[in-house]
Amino acid sequence: AEFLEAHTYTHLQRWAQEIEKRPAVQRGRMVNRTWGEPEEQLPERHDASDFQNKTQDKLAATSGNS
């Protein structure tokens, strides 16, 4: 937002960068993602193994749509 000068909140910026590094946050950002790199897209999640087995790049490879 233009009215909020987020860059001036240095502690908030540091905190957000720290949170972004967490594996759980990185996995969560993949779920239901339809843009970006195929290996970072997980159309739906039903099991923990989906992160290794059902990302968009792997789904495309198994269906023959490279």
PQR file of N, CA, C, O and H, with PARSE charges and radii, in Angstrom:
ATOM      1  N   ALA A   1       0.841  -1.182   0.000 -0.4000 1.5000
ATOM      2  CA  ALA A   1       0.000   0.000   0.000 -0.0000 2.0000
ATOM      3  C   ALA A   1       0.878   1.236   0.000  0.5500 1.7000
ATOM      4  O   ALA A   1       1.911   1.271   0.669 -0.5500 1.4000
ATOM      5  N   GLU A   2       0.484   2.216  -0.724 -0.4000 1.5000
ATOM      6  CA  GLU A   2       1.272   3.437  -0.844 -0.0000 2.0000
ATOM      7  C   GLU A   2       1.294   4.237   0.448  0.5500 1.7000
ATOM      8  O   GLU A   2       2.285   4.906   0.743 -0.5500 1.4000
ATOM      9  H   GLU A   2      -0.355   2.187  -1.268  0.4000 1.0000
ATOM     10  N   PHE A   3       0.219   4.180   1.222 -0.4000 1.5000
ATOM     11  CA  PHE A   3       0.149   4.996   2.427 -0.0000 2.0000
ATOM     12  C   PHE A   3       1.027   4.447   3.548  0.5500 1.7000
ATOM     13  O   PHE A   3       1.317   5.161   4.507 -0.5500 1.4000
ATOM     14  H   PHE A   3      -0.586   3.637   0.982  0.4000 1.0000
ATOM     15  N   LEU A   4       1.447   3.207   3.441 -0.4000 1.5000
ATOM     16  CA  LEU A   4       2.261   2.585   4.478 -0.0000 2.0000
ATOM     17  C   LEU A   4       3.689   2.435   3.963  0.5500 1.7000
ATOM     18  O   LEU A   4       3.919   1.739   2.974 -0.5500 1.4000
ATOM     19  H   LEU A   4       1.211   2.627   2.662  0.4000 1.0000
ATOM     20  N   GLU A   5       4.624   3.062   4.606 -0.4000 1.5000
ATOM     21  CA  GLU A   5       6.024   2.985   4.197 -0.0000 2.0000
ATOM     22  C   GLU A   5       6.655   1.775   4.881  0.5500 1.7000
ATOM     23  O   GLU A   5       7.400   1.904   5.852 -0.5500 1.4000
ATOM     24  H   GLU A   5       4.437   3.628   5.409  0.4000 1.0000
ATOM     25  N   ALA A   6       6.335   0.596   4.346 -0.4000 1.5000
ATOM     26  CA  ALA A   6       6.756  -0.659   4.969 -0.0000 2.0000
ATOM     27  C   ALA A   6       8.274  -0.762   5.108  0.5500 1.7000
ATOM     28  O   ALA A   6       8.768  -1.375   6.054 -0.5500 1.4000
ATOM     29  H   ALA A   6       5.730   0.491   3.557  0.4000 1.0000
ATOM     30  N   HIS A   7       9.000  -0.178   4.190 -0.4000 1.5000
ATOM     31  CA  HIS A   7      10.460  -0.268   4.249 -0.0000 2.0000
ATOM     32  C   HIS A   7      11.043   0.401   5.497  0.5500 1.7000
ATOM     33  O   HIS A   7      12.180   0.116   5.871 -0.5500 1.4000
ATOM     34  H   HIS A   7       8.599   0.319   3.422  0.4000 1.0000
ATOM     35  N   THR A   8      10.292   1.271   6.134 -0.4000 1.5000
ATOM     36  CA  THR A   8      10.800   1.948   7.331 -0.0000 2.0000
ATOM     37  C   THR A   8      10.668   1.083   8.583  0.5500 1.7000
ATOM     38  O   THR A   8      11.249   1.403   9.620 -0.5500 1.4000
ATOM     39  H   THR A   8       9.367   1.503   5.830  0.4000 1.0000
ATOM     40  N   TYR A   9       9.919   0.006   8.496 -0.4000 1.5000
ATOM     41  CA  TYR A   9       9.744  -0.905   9.631 -0.0000 2.0000
ATOM     42  C   TYR A   9      10.796  -2.010   9.544  0.5500 1.7000
ATOM     43  O   TYR A   9      10.502  -3.133   9.135 -0.5500 1.4000
ATOM     44  H   TYR A   9       9.447  -0.254   7.654  0.4000 1.0000
ATOM     45  N   THR A  10      12.015  -1.677   9.933 -0.4000 1.5000
ATOM     46  CA  THR A  10      13.134  -2.602   9.748 -0.0000 2.0000
ATOM     47  C   THR A  10      12.963  -3.898  10.535  0.5500 1.7000
ATOM     48  O   THR A  10      13.319  -4.967  10.040 -0.5500 1.4000
ATOM     49  H   THR A  10      12.254  -0.765  10.266  0.4000 1.0000
ATOM     50  N   HIS A  11      12.433  -3.821  11.733 -0.4000 1.5000
ATOM     51  CA  HIS A  11      12.244  -5.039  12.529 -0.0000 2.0000
ATOM     52  C   HIS A  11      11.183  -5.939  11.896  0.5500 1.7000
ATOM     53  O   HIS A  11      11.314  -7.163  11.909 -0.5500 1.4000
ATOM     54  H   HIS A  11      12.144  -2.952  12.135  0.4000 1.0000
ATOM     55  N   LEU A  12      10.154  -5.342  11.355 -0.4000 1.5000
ATOM     56  CA  LEU A  12       9.113  -6.104  10.675 -0.0000 2.0000
ATOM     57  C   LEU A  12       9.674  -6.766   9.419  0.5500 1.7000
ATOM     58  O   LEU A  12       9.363  -7.923   9.135 -0.5500 1.4000
ATOM     59  H   LEU A  12      10.048  -4.347  11.345  0.4000 1.0000
ATOM     60  N   GLN A  13      10.490  -6.047   8.675 -0.4000 1.5000
ATOM     61  CA  GLN A  13      11.111  -6.600   7.474 -0.0000 2.0000
ATOM     62  C   GLN A  13      12.010  -7.784   7.826  0.5500 1.7000
ATOM     63  O   GLN A  13      11.982  -8.814   7.153 -0.5500 1.4000
ATOM     64  H   GLN A  13      10.742  -5.107   8.905  0.4000 1.0000
ATOM     65  N   ARG A  14      12.799  -7.632   8.874 -0.4000 1.5000
ATOM     66  CA  ARG A  14      13.678  -8.718   9.315 -0.0000 2.0000
ATOM     67  C   ARG A  14      12.858  -9.934   9.717  0.5500 1.7000
ATOM     68  O   ARG A  14      13.188 -11.061   9.346 -0.5500 1.4000
ATOM     69  H   ARG A  14      12.822  -6.796   9.421  0.4000 1.0000
ATOM     70  N   TRP A  15      11.782  -9.708  10.482 -0.4000 1.5000
ATOM     71  CA  TRP A  15      10.926 -10.795  10.931 -0.0000 2.0000
ATOM     72  C   TRP A  15      10.308 -11.528   9.734  0.5500 1.7000
ATOM     73  O   TRP A  15      10.295 -12.758   9.699 -0.5500 1.4000
ATOM     74  H   TRP A  15      11.514  -8.793  10.784  0.4000 1.0000
ATOM     75  N   ALA A  16       9.804 -10.782   8.766 -0.4000 1.5000
ATOM     76  CA  ALA A  16       9.184 -11.390   7.586 -0.0000 2.0000
ATOM     77  C   ALA A  16      10.194 -12.231   6.808  0.5500 1.7000
ATOM     78  O   ALA A  16       9.854 -13.302   6.306 -0.5500 1.4000
ATOM     79  H   ALA A  16       9.814  -9.782   8.795  0.4000 1.0000
ATOM     80  N   GLN A  17      11.421 -11.755   6.706 -0.4000 1.5000
ATOM     81  CA  GLN A  17      12.458 -12.516   6.012 -0.0000 2.0000
ATOM     82  C   GLN A  17      12.811 -13.788   6.772  0.5500 1.7000
ATOM     83  O   GLN A  17      13.067 -14.825   6.160 -0.5500 1.4000
ATOM     84  H   GLN A  17      11.697 -10.885   7.114  0.4000 1.0000
ATOM     85  N   GLU A  18      12.825 -13.716   8.095 -0.4000 1.5000
ATOM     86  CA  GLU A  18      13.098 -14.903   8.910 -0.0000 2.0000
ATOM     87  C   GLU A  18      11.986 -15.935   8.753  0.5500 1.7000
ATOM     88  O   GLU A  18      12.255 -17.125   8.592 -0.5500 1.4000
ATOM     89  H   GLU A  18      12.617 -12.873   8.592  0.4000 1.0000
ATOM     90  N   ILE A  19      10.755 -15.482   8.798 -0.4000 1.5000
ATOM     91  CA  ILE A  19       9.607 -16.386   8.655 -0.0000 2.0000
ATOM     92  C   ILE A  19       9.621 -17.054   7.285  0.5500 1.7000
ATOM     93  O   ILE A  19       9.327 -18.244   7.167 -0.5500 1.4000
ATOM     94  H   ILE A  19      10.536 -14.515   8.928  0.4000 1.0000
ATOM     95  N   GLU A  20       9.961 -16.292   6.256 -0.4000 1.5000
ATOM     96  CA  GLU A  20       9.967 -16.809   4.888 -0.0000 2.0000
ATOM     97  C   GLU A  20      10.958 -17.957   4.708  0.5500 1.7000
ATOM     98  O   GLU A  20      10.775 -18.788   3.819 -0.5500 1.4000
ATOM     99  H   GLU A  20      10.200 -15.326   6.352  0.4000 1.0000
ATOM    100  N   LYS A  21      11.997 -18.020   5.527 -0.4000 1.5000
ATOM    101  CA  LYS A  21      13.014 -19.069   5.431 -0.0000 2.0000
ATOM    102  C   LYS A  21      12.542 -20.409   6.002  0.5500 1.7000
ATOM    103  O   LYS A  21      13.143 -21.444   5.717 -0.5500 1.4000
ATOM    104  H   LYS A  21      12.146 -17.345   6.250  0.4000 1.0000
ATOM    105  N   ARG A  22      11.487 -20.400   6.794 -0.4000 1.5000
ATOM    106  CA  ARG A  22      11.024 -21.623   7.449 -0.0000 2.0000
ATOM    107  C   ARG A  22      10.488 -22.624   6.421  0.5500 1.7000
ATOM    108  O   ARG A  22       9.720 -22.252   5.533 -0.5500 1.4000
ATOM    109  H   ARG A  22      10.998 -19.559   7.025  0.4000 1.0000
ATOM    110  N   PRO A  23      10.889 -23.882   6.540 -0.5600 1.5000
ATOM    111  CA  PRO A  23      10.406 -24.903   5.603  0.2800 2.0000
ATOM    112  C   PRO A  23       8.880 -25.003   5.555  0.5500 1.7000
ATOM    113  O   PRO A  23       8.309 -25.178   4.479 -0.5500 1.4000
ATOM    114  N   ALA A  24       8.221 -24.895   6.694 -0.4000 1.5000
ATOM    115  CA  ALA A  24       6.757 -24.994   6.711 -0.0000 2.0000
ATOM    116  C   ALA A  24       6.116 -23.856   5.923  0.5500 1.7000
ATOM    117  O   ALA A  24       5.105 -24.058   5.251 -0.5500 1.4000
ATOM    118  H   ALA A  24       8.685 -24.753   7.568  0.4000 1.0000
ATOM    119  N   VAL A  25       6.692 -22.675   6.001 -0.4000 1.5000
ATOM    120  CA  VAL A  25       6.165 -21.531   5.248 -0.0000 2.0000
ATOM    121  C   VAL A  25       6.396 -21.749   3.756  0.5500 1.7000
ATOM    122  O   VAL A  25       5.513 -21.472   2.944 -0.5500 1.4000
ATOM    123  H   VAL A  25       7.514 -22.510   6.547  0.4000 1.0000
ATOM    124  N   GLN A  26       7.568 -22.239   3.397 -0.4000 1.5000
ATOM    125  CA  GLN A  26       7.860 -22.496   1.991 -0.0000 2.0000
ATOM    126  C   GLN A  26       6.920 -23.549   1.418  0.5500 1.7000
ATOM    127  O   GLN A  26       6.445 -23.409   0.291 -0.5500 1.4000
ATOM    128  H   GLN A  26       8.285 -22.464   4.057  0.4000 1.0000
ATOM    129  N   ARG A  27       6.648 -24.605   2.187 -0.4000 1.5000
ATOM    130  CA  ARG A  27       5.700 -25.625   1.726 -0.0000 2.0000
ATOM    131  C   ARG A  27       4.298 -25.040   1.608  0.5500 1.7000
ATOM    132  O   ARG A  27       3.601 -25.288   0.624 -0.5500 1.4000
ATOM    133  H   ARG A  27       7.033 -24.718   3.102  0.4000 1.0000
ATOM    134  N   GLY A  28       3.887 -24.270   2.599 -0.4000 1.5000
ATOM    135  CA  GLY A  28       2.548 -23.687   2.587 -0.0000 2.0000
ATOM    136  C   GLY A  28       2.312 -22.764   1.409  0.5500 1.7000
ATOM    137  O   GLY A  28       1.199 -22.689   0.888 -0.5500 1.4000
ATOM    138  H   GLY A  28       4.453 -24.069   3.398  0.4000 1.0000
ATOM    139  N   ARG A  29       3.338 -22.070   0.989 -0.4000 1.5000
ATOM    140  CA  ARG A  29       3.201 -21.151  -0.150 -0.0000 2.0000
ATOM    141  C   ARG A  29       3.040 -21.896  -1.473  0.5500 1.7000
ATOM    142  O   ARG A  29       2.605 -21.310  -2.465 -0.5500 1.4000
ATOM    143  H   ARG A  29       4.242 -22.130   1.412  0.4000 1.0000
ATOM    144  N   MET A  30       3.388 -23.180  -1.494 -0.4000 1.5000
ATOM    145  CA  MET A  30       3.259 -23.989  -2.705 -0.0000 2.0000
ATOM    146  C   MET A  30       1.822 -24.456  -2.942  0.5500 1.7000
ATOM    147  O   MET A  30       1.412 -24.631  -4.090 -0.5500 1.4000
ATOM    148  H   MET A  30       3.742 -23.655  -0.688  0.4000 1.0000
ATOM    149  N   VAL A  31       1.061 -24.659  -1.880 -0.4000 1.5000
ATOM    150  CA  VAL A  31      -0.264 -25.268  -1.971 -0.0000 2.0000
ATOM    151  C   VAL A  31      -1.236 -24.350  -2.714  0.5500 1.7000
ATOM    152  O   VAL A  31      -1.336 -23.158  -2.425 -0.5500 1.4000
ATOM    153  H   VAL A  31       1.394 -24.517  -0.948  0.4000 1.0000
ATOM    154  N   ASN A  32      -1.940 -24.930  -3.667 -0.4000 1.5000
ATOM    155  CA  ASN A  32      -2.925 -24.231  -4.512 -0.0000 2.0000
ATOM    156  C   ASN A  32      -2.309 -23.126  -5.360  0.5500 1.7000
ATOM    157  O   ASN A  32      -3.024 -22.242  -5.831 -0.5500 1.4000
ATOM    158  H   ASN A  32      -1.858 -25.898  -3.902  0.4000 1.0000
ATOM    159  N   ARG A  33      -1.022 -23.162  -5.558 -0.4000 1.5000
ATOM    160  CA  ARG A  33      -0.352 -22.155  -6.377 -0.0000 2.0000
ATOM    161  C   ARG A  33      -0.475 -22.533  -7.847  0.5500 1.7000
ATOM    162  O   ARG A  33      -0.215 -23.678  -8.218 -0.5500 1.4000
ATOM    163  H   ARG A  33      -0.441 -23.880  -5.175  0.4000 1.0000
ATOM    164  N   THR A  34      -0.865 -21.590  -8.678 -0.4000 1.5000
ATOM    165  CA  THR A  34      -1.055 -21.858 -10.109 -0.0000 2.0000
ATOM    166  C   THR A  34      -0.135 -21.017 -10.982  0.5500 1.7000
ATOM    167  O   THR A  34      -0.340 -20.939 -12.193 -0.5500 1.4000
ATOM    168  H   THR A  34      -1.076 -20.660  -8.377  0.4000 1.0000
ATOM    169  N   TRP A  35       0.860 -20.394 -10.398 -0.4000 1.5000
ATOM    170  CA  TRP A  35       1.789 -19.552 -11.149 -0.0000 2.0000
ATOM    171  C   TRP A  35       3.205 -19.849 -10.663  0.5500 1.7000
ATOM    172  O   TRP A  35       3.398 -20.486  -9.627 -0.5500 1.4000
ATOM    173  H   TRP A  35       1.026 -20.457  -9.414  0.4000 1.0000
ATOM    174  N   GLY A  36       4.168 -19.390 -11.406 -0.4000 1.5000
ATOM    175  CA  GLY A  36       5.564 -19.582 -11.026 -0.0000 2.0000
ATOM    176  C   GLY A  36       6.135 -20.875 -11.577  0.5500 1.7000
ATOM    177  O   GLY A  36       5.576 -21.485 -12.489 -0.5500 1.4000
ATOM    178  H   GLY A  36       4.012 -18.873 -12.247  0.4000 1.0000
ATOM    179  N   GLU A  37       7.242 -21.273 -11.013 -0.4000 1.5000
ATOM    180  CA  GLU A  37       7.938 -22.473 -11.466 -0.0000 2.0000
ATOM    181  C   GLU A  37       7.104 -23.719 -11.156  0.5500 1.7000
ATOM    182  O   GLU A  37       6.541 -23.825 -10.066 -0.5500 1.4000
ATOM    183  H   GLU A  37       7.696 -20.777 -10.273  0.4000 1.0000
ATOM    184  N   PRO A  38       7.019 -24.662 -12.102 -0.5600 1.5000
ATOM    185  CA  PRO A  38       6.207 -25.862 -11.882  0.2800 2.0000
ATOM    186  C   PRO A  38       6.599 -26.654 -10.628  0.5500 1.7000
ATOM    187  O   PRO A  38       5.734 -27.231  -9.969 -0.5500 1.4000
ATOM    188  N   GLU A  39       7.881 -26.685 -10.298 -0.4000 1.5000
ATOM    189  CA  GLU A  39       8.304 -27.428  -9.106 -0.0000 2.0000
ATOM    190  C   GLU A  39       7.897 -26.730  -7.807  0.5500 1.7000
ATOM    191  O   GLU A  39       8.038 -27.298  -6.724 -0.5500 1.4000
ATOM    192  H   GLU A  39       8.584 -26.216 -10.833  0.4000 1.0000
ATOM    193  N   GLU A  40       7.394 -25.505  -7.915 -0.4000 1.5000
ATOM    194  CA  GLU A  40       6.916 -24.762  -6.744 -0.0000 2.0000
ATOM    195  C   GLU A  40       5.391 -24.699  -6.696  0.5500 1.7000
ATOM    196  O   GLU A  40       4.824 -23.963  -5.889 -0.5500 1.4000
ATOM    197  H   GLU A  40       7.279 -25.043  -8.795  0.4000 1.0000
ATOM    198  N   GLN A  41       4.728 -25.468  -7.557 -0.4000 1.5000
ATOM    199  CA  GLN A  41       3.264 -25.484  -7.606 -0.0000 2.0000
ATOM    200  C   GLN A  41       2.746 -26.833  -7.116  0.5500 1.7000
ATOM    201  O   GLN A  41       3.160 -27.879  -7.615 -0.5500 1.4000
ATOM    202  H   GLN A  41       5.189 -26.066  -8.213  0.4000 1.0000
ATOM    203  N   LEU A  42       1.854 -26.807  -6.153 -0.4000 1.5000
ATOM    204  CA  LEU A  42       1.207 -28.021  -5.657 -0.0000 2.0000
ATOM    205  C   LEU A  42      -0.300 -27.783  -5.742  0.5500 1.7000
ATOM    206  O   LEU A  42      -0.878 -27.136  -4.869 -0.5500 1.4000
ATOM    207  H   LEU A  42       1.518 -25.957  -5.748  0.4000 1.0000
ATOM    208  N   PRO A  43      -0.940 -28.308  -6.800 -0.5600 1.5000
ATOM    209  CA  PRO A  43      -2.354 -28.007  -7.034  0.2800 2.0000
ATOM    210  C   PRO A  43      -3.258 -28.305  -5.839  0.5500 1.7000
ATOM    211  O   PRO A  43      -4.141 -27.508  -5.521 -0.5500 1.4000
ATOM    212  N   GLU A  44      -3.050 -29.427  -5.185 -0.4000 1.5000
ATOM    213  CA  GLU A  44      -3.809 -29.743  -3.980 -0.0000 2.0000
ATOM    214  C   GLU A  44      -2.970 -30.646  -3.089  0.5500 1.7000
ATOM    215  O   GLU A  44      -2.126 -31.406  -3.565 -0.5500 1.4000
ATOM    216  H   GLU A  44      -2.333 -30.074  -5.444  0.4000 1.0000
ATOM    217  N   ARG A  45      -3.216 -30.550  -1.806 -0.4000 1.5000
ATOM    218  CA  ARG A  45      -2.426 -31.326  -0.855 -0.0000 2.0000
ATOM    219  C   ARG A  45      -3.352 -32.175  -0.010  0.5500 1.7000
ATOM    220  O   ARG A  45      -4.305 -31.672   0.586 -0.5500 1.4000
ATOM    221  H   ARG A  45      -3.902 -29.933  -1.420  0.4000 1.0000
ATOM    222  N   HIS A  46      -3.063 -33.485   0.037 -0.4000 1.5000
ATOM    223  CA  HIS A  46      -3.835 -34.399   0.863 -0.0000 2.0000
ATOM    224  C   HIS A  46      -2.939 -35.207   1.784  0.5500 1.7000
ATOM    225  O   HIS A  46      -3.420 -35.846   2.720 -0.5500 1.4000
ATOM    226  H   HIS A  46      -2.289 -33.893  -0.448  0.4000 1.0000
ATOM    227  N   ASP A  47      -1.648 -35.185   1.528 -0.4000 1.5000
ATOM    228  CA  ASP A  47      -0.702 -35.976   2.304 -0.0000 2.0000
ATOM    229  C   ASP A  47       0.651 -35.271   2.275  0.5500 1.7000
ATOM    230  O   ASP A  47       0.953 -34.524   1.344 -0.5500 1.4000
ATOM    231  H   ASP A  47      -1.256 -34.666   0.768  0.4000 1.0000
ATOM    232  N   ALA A  48       1.454 -35.515   3.295 -0.4000 1.5000
ATOM    233  CA  ALA A  48       2.776 -34.883   3.353 -0.0000 2.0000
ATOM    234  C   ALA A  48       3.635 -35.265   2.151  0.5500 1.7000
ATOM    235  O   ALA A  48       4.456 -34.466   1.699 -0.5500 1.4000
ATOM    236  H   ALA A  48       1.208 -36.122   4.051  0.4000 1.0000
ATOM    237  N   SER A  49       3.455 -36.469   1.634 -0.4000 1.5000
ATOM    238  CA  SER A  49       4.259 -36.916   0.492 -0.0000 2.0000
ATOM    239  C   SER A  49       3.920 -36.164  -0.794  0.5500 1.7000
ATOM    240  O   SER A  49       4.676 -36.233  -1.762 -0.5500 1.4000
ATOM    241  H   SER A  49       2.788 -37.117   2.000  0.4000 1.0000
ATOM    242  N   ASP A  50       2.805 -35.453  -0.818 -0.4000 1.5000
ATOM    243  CA  ASP A  50       2.437 -34.686  -2.013 -0.0000 2.0000
ATOM    244  C   ASP A  50       3.508 -33.664  -2.382  0.5500 1.7000
ATOM    245  O   ASP A  50       3.677 -33.352  -3.561 -0.5500 1.4000
ATOM    246  H   ASP A  50       2.190 -35.396  -0.032  0.4000 1.0000
ATOM    247  N   PHE A  51       4.228 -33.140  -1.400 -0.4000 1.5000
ATOM    248  CA  PHE A  51       5.269 -32.151  -1.684 -0.0000 2.0000
ATOM    249  C   PHE A  51       6.410 -32.756  -2.500  0.5500 1.7000
ATOM    250  O   PHE A  51       7.068 -32.051  -3.265 -0.5500 1.4000
ATOM    251  H   PHE A  51       4.090 -33.394  -0.442  0.4000 1.0000
ATOM    252  N   GLN A  52       6.644 -34.048  -2.343 -0.4000 1.5000
ATOM    253  CA  GLN A  52       7.691 -34.710  -3.110 -0.0000 2.0000
ATOM    254  C   GLN A  52       7.160 -35.342  -4.394  0.5500 1.7000
ATOM    255  O   GLN A  52       7.892 -35.458  -5.377 -0.5500 1.4000
ATOM    256  H   GLN A  52       6.109 -34.621  -1.722  0.4000 1.0000
ATOM    257  N   ASN A  53       5.895 -35.751  -4.391 -0.4000 1.5000
ATOM    258  CA  ASN A  53       5.391 -36.570  -5.490 -0.0000 2.0000
ATOM    259  C   ASN A  53       4.388 -35.902  -6.419  0.5500 1.7000
ATOM    260  O   ASN A  53       4.181 -36.387  -7.531 -0.5500 1.4000
ATOM    261  H   ASN A  53       5.301 -35.658  -3.592  0.4000 1.0000
ATOM    262  N   LYS A  54       3.760 -34.810  -6.005 -0.4000 1.5000
ATOM    263  CA  LYS A  54       2.651 -34.275  -6.800 -0.0000 2.0000
ATOM    264  C   LYS A  54       2.776 -32.798  -7.145  0.5500 1.7000
ATOM    265  O   LYS A  54       1.767 -32.118  -7.332 -0.5500 1.4000
ATOM    266  H   LYS A  54       3.928 -34.417  -5.101  0.4000 1.0000
ATOM    267  N   THR A  55       4.005 -32.296  -7.230 -0.4000 1.5000
ATOM    268  CA  THR A  55       4.153 -30.924  -7.701 -0.0000 2.0000
ATOM    269  C   THR A  55       3.839 -30.900  -9.200  0.5500 1.7000
ATOM    270  O   THR A  55       3.845 -31.941  -9.857 -0.5500 1.4000
ATOM    271  H   THR A  55       4.825 -32.849  -7.078  0.4000 1.0000
ATOM    272  N   GLN A  56       3.572 -29.730  -9.724 -0.4000 1.5000
ATOM    273  CA  GLN A  56       3.103 -29.608 -11.105 -0.0000 2.0000
ATOM    274  C   GLN A  56       4.090 -30.194 -12.108  0.5500 1.7000
ATOM    275  O   GLN A  56       3.666 -30.791 -13.097 -0.5500 1.4000
ATOM    276  H   GLN A  56       3.567 -28.885  -9.190  0.4000 1.0000
ATOM    277  N   ASP A  57       5.382 -30.042 -11.884 -0.4000 1.5000
ATOM    278  CA  ASP A  57       6.358 -30.596 -12.819 -0.0000 2.0000
ATOM    279  C   ASP A  57       6.284 -32.118 -12.861  0.5500 1.7000
ATOM    280  O   ASP A  57       6.426 -32.715 -13.928 -0.5500 1.4000
ATOM    281  H   ASP A  57       5.726 -29.557 -11.081  0.4000 1.0000
ATOM    282  N   LYS A  58       6.063 -32.748 -11.715 -0.4000 1.5000
ATOM    283  CA  LYS A  58       5.967 -34.209 -11.674 -0.0000 2.0000
ATOM    284  C   LYS A  58       4.648 -34.690 -12.267  0.5500 1.7000
ATOM    285  O   LYS A  58       4.610 -35.728 -12.927 -0.5500 1.4000
ATOM    286  H   LYS A  58       5.947 -32.263 -10.849  0.4000 1.0000
ATOM    287  N   LEU A  59       3.573 -33.951 -12.039 -0.4000 1.5000
ATOM    288  CA  LEU A  59       2.286 -34.316 -12.636 -0.0000 2.0000
ATOM    289  C   LEU A  59       2.351 -34.225 -14.158  0.5500 1.7000
ATOM    290  O   LEU A  59       1.821 -35.088 -14.858 -0.5500 1.4000
ATOM    291  H   LEU A  59       3.604 -33.108 -11.503  0.4000 1.0000
ATOM    292  N   ALA A  60       3.000 -33.183 -14.667 -0.4000 1.5000
ATOM    293  CA  ALA A  60       3.130 -33.019 -16.117 -0.0000 2.0000
ATOM    294  C   ALA A  60       3.974 -34.138 -16.715  0.5500 1.7000
ATOM    295  O   ALA A  60       3.680 -34.621 -17.809 -0.5500 1.4000
ATOM    296  H   ALA A  60       3.430 -32.482 -14.098  0.4000 1.0000
ATOM    297  N   ALA A  61       5.023 -34.555 -16.004 -0.4000 1.5000
ATOM    298  CA  ALA A  61       5.897 -35.618 -16.503 -0.0000 2.0000
ATOM    299  C   ALA A  61       5.160 -36.956 -16.562  0.5500 1.7000
ATOM    300  O   ALA A  61       5.360 -37.732 -17.497 -0.5500 1.4000
ATOM    301  H   ALA A  61       5.262 -34.164 -15.115  0.4000 1.0000
ATOM    302  N   THR A  62       4.313 -37.231 -15.573 -0.4000 1.5000
ATOM    303  CA  THR A  62       3.595 -38.509 -15.565 -0.0000 2.0000
ATOM    304  C   THR A  62       2.453 -38.541 -16.566  0.5500 1.7000
ATOM    305  O   THR A  62       2.061 -39.615 -17.021 -0.5500 1.4000
ATOM    306  H   THR A  62       4.150 -36.601 -14.813  0.4000 1.0000
ATOM    307  N   SER A  63       1.912 -37.375 -16.916 -0.4000 1.5000
ATOM    308  CA  SER A  63       0.818 -37.350 -17.889 -0.0000 2.0000
ATOM    309  C   SER A  63       1.328 -37.177 -19.319  0.5500 1.7000
ATOM    310  O   SER A  63       0.551 -37.240 -20.271 -0.5500 1.4000
ATOM    311  H   SER A  63       2.231 -36.503 -16.546  0.4000 1.0000
ATOM    312  N   GLY A  64       2.640 -36.959 -19.467 -0.4000 1.5000
ATOM    313  CA  GLY A  64       3.218 -36.799 -20.793 -0.0000 2.0000
ATOM    314  C   GLY A  64       3.132 -35.398 -21.346  0.5500 1.7000
ATOM    315  O   GLY A  64       3.434 -35.182 -22.520 -0.5500 1.4000
ATOM    316  H   GLY A  64       3.272 -36.908 -18.693  0.4000 1.0000
ATOM    317  N   ASN A  65       2.723 -34.424 -20.522 -0.4000 1.5000
ATOM    318  CA  ASN A  65       2.629 -33.023 -20.959 -0.0000 2.0000
ATOM    319  C   ASN A  65       3.812 -32.244 -20.428  0.5500 1.7000
ATOM    320  O   ASN A  65       3.682 -31.553 -19.417 -0.5500 1.4000
ATOM    321  H   ASN A  65       2.478 -34.599 -19.569  0.4000 1.0000
ATOM    322  N   SER A  66       4.939 -32.331 -21.062 -0.4000 1.5000
ATOM    323  CA  SER A  66       6.143 -31.645 -20.580 -0.0000 2.0000
ATOM    324  C   SER A  66       6.113 -30.187 -20.861  0.5500 1.7000
ATOM    325  O   SER A  66       7.055 -29.472 -20.516 -0.5500 1.4000
ATOM    326  H   SER A  66       5.044 -32.892 -21.883  0.4000 1.0000
TER
END
